[in-house]
Amino acid sequence: MNRPWTPDDLEAYLAEHQIQAEVIRLDEPTPTVETAAAVVRVSPDQIVKSLLFLIEMPEEERREVLVIASGLGKIDRRLLGRHFGVNRRKTVFADAETVLELTGYLVGAVPPVGHRQPLEVLVDPDVLSYPVVFGGGGSDQALLRLDPQDILRYNRAEVVKVQSSSSKE
């Protein structure tokens, strides 16, 4: 297996692809949305999480889908499944090894752009509510600051409602 990518790798990717974003290195880990928001002094809704799902499709083996959502809300697997025409039980989180293999990053450090290989990406519309958001920065002590429109543009992402307002963590 390849080694995990780091904030340095993410910065190199951003430069190579001319993505206007900034890796912010921190003095402390940010393992939760709340701690990340407190460290960069923004609303938790400006923190985006990048979560890899495996979707079991009826006619295919599976689809790997990176879901980008904001704040404290949980992904509603019923909404995600409905988008793909499958039952919510057919939508599962990828294991840590698969996350590393496909994104290049460890779980908890996956940025919203700059992955090891191109992925199908869905972005919840709430992510687009702010002019600037912060996501994983390649380690638990880094965040990526960027325009959410760039998440759409550089991933060729689709905007899909995947968080229900009633499903707060």
N, C-alpha and C positions, 0 to 999 in steps of 0.2 A: 504494500500500500504506500501511496505517496505521503510525504510529510505534510502536516497541516500548514496552510498558508498563514502568514502573519500580517500585521499592519503594514510592514514594509512591502510585502507582496501586493497588498491592496493598493498602496500608493503607486507602485510601479504599474499596476493594471490601469489605474485611473489616468496616469500620465500617458501611457501607451495609447489608450482609447480616447484621450482628450475629454475626459469626463470632469466637469466642474464640480468637484466635491472636495471635502477636507477631512482627513483623518485626524481626530483629536485624541492625543495620548493623555491618559489620566494617571493620577497618582494612586488611585484605589480601584478595586474591581467594581463593576456594575452588574451584578447578577440578576437584577430585577428591573422592571420598568420604573418602579418607584425610585430606586437608587440612581438609575441613569438620569431620570428627570431632575432629581435633586442636585446631582453633580453639575449638570449643564444649565441648571436653573430655568427649566421650561416646564410646561404642563406635561403630565404623563401622556396626553394625547399626541404630543409631538414626538414621542418615542415610537419607532416602528420595529416590529419583530418580523423576522424572516423565518418561516417555518416550512419544512419540507414534508409534503404528504405523498403517500403512495395511494393511487386510486386503482382499484381492481375493476377493470372494464370487462363487459360481457364478451366482447369479441377479441380483446387484446389481452396480453399478459398483465401489464400494468402501465400506468402513466405516473411519472414523477412530476410533481407540481409544487413550485415554491409559492407559498401564500404570504403576502405581505399585508399586515394589519397593524393598527395603531392602538396605543394606550393599554388600558387594563382589561379590555374585553377579550373574551375567548372566541376562537373560531367556532362557528356553528357548523358542525359536520353535516347537518341536514341540508343547510344552504349549499355547502360545498358539493355534497353528493348530488343534490338536485341539478346543479350546474352541469354535471357530467352524466346525468340520467341514471345514477346508481343510488342505492340505499346508503345511509350514513355509515353503516357497518363496513362498507367497501372503501371507506376513507380512513386511513390510519397514518399516524406519524411515522416518518422514516426513522430507522434506528441510527444510532450515532455513526456507525461505520458507513452507512449509505450516505448520510449527510456529508461526511468528510470526503467520500469518494466523488460525489457529484458536485458539491459546492467548493471543496478545497479547504473548508473551515470546520473547526470544532463546533459542536452544538453550543449555542449561547453566544457565538461570535460571528455568525453568518451575516454578512452585509446584504443590503437590498440590491446591490449591483456588484459586478466583478467576480463572477464565479468561474470555477475551473472549466466548466463546460456550459454551453447554452442550456437554459432550462425554460420550460413553460412556466410563466409567471402570472399570477392573479393578484391584483391589488384591490383591497377594499376601498370604496370611495371615501371613507373617513380619513384615509392617509392623505388625500388631496386637499384637506381643509386648511392646511397651513402653508405658508410660503417656504418654510424650511422645516425639515424633519431630521431626526437623528436615529441611526440604526446601528447594527453591529459593525464594529470596525476591525475585525480580524483577530481580536483577543478580548478577554473580559476586562481589559484595561485600555480599551480604545473604542471610540464611537465614530461613525461616519456622519458628517453634516452635509446635507444636500437638499436640492429642490426636489420635491416629490414628483414633479413633472419629468425629471430626469430618470426616475425609477421606471416610469412608463416608457419613455423614449429608448433608453439603452437596453431594456429587457424586451422591448416590443410586447409589453404586458397588456393584459386585458383587465378592465375595471369590472369587478364582480362583487356584489354584496356578499361577504362571507362571515361578517360579525353581526350578531343580533344585539340590539341595545340592551336587552334584558340579561345577557350572559356575561356579567362582570365577574372577574376573578376575585 
